[in-house]
Amino acid sequence: MNIKLLAIGKTDNKALQTLIDDYTKRLSFYIKFELEIIPDIKNVKNLSEAQQKEKEGELILSKLSASDQLILLDENGKMFSSVGFSEELQKKMNSGIKTLVFVIGGPYGFSQEVYKKALGKISLSQMTFSHQMVRLFFIEQLYRGFTILKNEPYHHQ
């Protein structure tokens, strides 16, 4: 299985980017992983919230192939413990999915078209984090999930 993380807008914080790069490299020992950045939409000040979600949604959907399985990182999604998330990853791998795509949306969430395409939603917390931090937290949790599956000492219970 391949895992892809789609995110809107680049990470401009160098310290966060260094950590994202570190966990991306670590994750590569377990699974084929790709972080794809969708450029910010230009002239968002001239767009309504709905228009911005619509444009971002079009860009997100254009990055998917027909066989991709889409999971949204969404504040209203299902919450997992780290062990529970690792078990969910194992289920997805066992199901024969070729590519699992997780998406971090823009500041207003997702368009209805993106919600319709998604097979599920995951929430990392009830708290709100910056989109840049969510990338780091999610990639670290992917890494943690694979270390749990391999019974490696990274995660302690």
C-alpha positions in Angstrom: 0.0 0.0 0.0 1.1 3.6 -0.7 0.1 6.5 1.5 -0.2 10.0 0.3 -0.8 13.2 2.3 -2.3 16.1 0.4 -2.1 19.5 2.0 -3.1 23.0 0.9 -0.2 25.6 1.1 3.4 25.3 1.7 5.1 25.1 5.2 6.9 28.3 5.7 8.2 27.5 9.2 11.7 26.1 8.7 11.8 24.3 12.1 8.5 22.5 11.3 9.6 21.7 7.8 12.8 20.1 9.3 10.7 17.9 11.6 8.3 17.0 8.8 11.3 16.0 6.6 12.7 13.9 9.5 9.5 11.9 10.1 8.9 11.5 6.3 12.4 10.0 6.0 11.7 7.7 9.0 8.4 6.6 7.6 10.0 5.6 4.3 11.5 2.6 6.0 8.0 1.2 6.5 5.9 2.2 3.6 5.9 4.3 0.4 4.8 7.7 1.6 4.4 11.0 -0.3 3.6 14.5 0.9 2.1 16.5 -1.9 1.5 20.2 -1.4 -1.3 21.9 -3.3 -0.4 25.6 -3.8 -2.5 28.2 -2.0 -5.3 29.7 -4.1 -4.5 33.2 -5.3 -6.7 36.2 -4.6 -8.6 34.4 -1.8 -9.6 37.8 -0.4 -11.9 38.2 -3.4 -13.5 34.8 -2.7 -16.3 33.8 -0.3 -15.7 31.0 2.1 -17.8 28.7 -0.1 -15.9 29.7 -3.3 -12.6 29.1 -1.6 -13.7 25.6 -0.4 -15.0 24.9 -4.0 -11.7 25.9 -5.6 -9.6 23.9 -3.1 -12.0 21.0 -3.5 -11.4 21.0 -7.3 -7.6 21.0 -6.8 -7.8 18.1 -4.2 -10.0 16.0 -6.4 -7.7 16.6 -9.4 -4.9 14.9 -7.5 -6.8 11.7 -7.0 -6.9 8.6 -9.2 -10.0 6.5 -9.5 -8.7 3.8 -7.3 -7.4 6.0 -4.5 -9.1 5.7 -1.1 -9.7 9.1 0.5 -9.7 9.9 4.2 -10.2 13.5 5.4 -8.4 15.0 8.4 -11.5 16.8 9.8 -12.4 18.1 13.2 -15.6 16.1 13.1 -13.9 12.9 12.2 -13.3 9.7 14.3 -10.7 10.0 17.0 -8.2 7.2 17.6 -5.6 6.3 20.2 -2.2 5.7 18.6 -2.7 2.0 19.0 -6.2 2.2 17.5 -4.8 4.2 14.5 -2.1 1.6 13.9 -4.8 -1.1 13.9 -6.8 0.9 11.4 -3.7 1.2 9.2 -3.3 -2.6 9.4 -6.9 -3.1 8.3 -6.4 -0.8 5.3 -3.3 -2.7 4.3 -5.0 -6.0 4.7 -7.9 -4.8 2.5 -5.8 -4.5 -0.6 -6.0 -0.8 -1.0 -3.3 0.4 -3.5 -3.2 4.0 -2.4 -4.6 5.6 0.7 -4.8 9.4 0.5 -5.2 11.6 3.6 -6.1 15.2 3.1 -5.6 18.3 5.2 -8.0 20.9 3.8 -7.9 24.7 3.8 -8.9 27.0 6.6 -12.6 26.5 6.0 -12.6 22.7 5.6 -13.8 20.8 2.5 -16.2 21.2 -0.3 -19.3 19.0 -0.5 -17.7 17.2 -3.5 -14.7 16.2 -1.4 -16.9 15.0 1.4 -18.9 12.9 -1.0 -15.7 11.2 -2.4 -14.2 10.5 1.1 -14.6 7.1 2.7 -14.0 8.5 6.1 -12.9 11.3 8.4 -10.2 11.3 11.1 -9.8 13.9 13.8 -6.4 14.3 15.5 -7.9 16.3 18.4 -10.8 18.4 19.5 -8.3 21.2 19.7 -7.5 23.4 16.7 -3.9 23.3 15.3 -2.4 25.2 12.4 -2.4 23.4 9.1 1.4 23.3 9.2 1.5 21.7 12.6 -1.2 19.1 11.6 1.2 17.9 8.8 3.9 17.2 11.4 1.5 15.6 13.9 -0.1 13.4 11.3 3.2 12.2 9.8 4.5 11.5 13.2 1.4 9.5 14.0 1.8 7.5 10.8 5.4 6.8 11.8 4.3 5.8 15.3 1.6 3.6 13.9 4.1 1.6 11.9 6.5 1.3 14.8 3.6 -0.1 16.9 2.8 -2.6 14.1 6.4 -3.7 14.0 6.6 -3.9 17.9 9.5 -1.4 17.9 10.3 0.6 21.1 9.3 4.0 19.8 5.8 3.9 21.4 5.4 3.2 25.1 2.2 2.1 26.9 
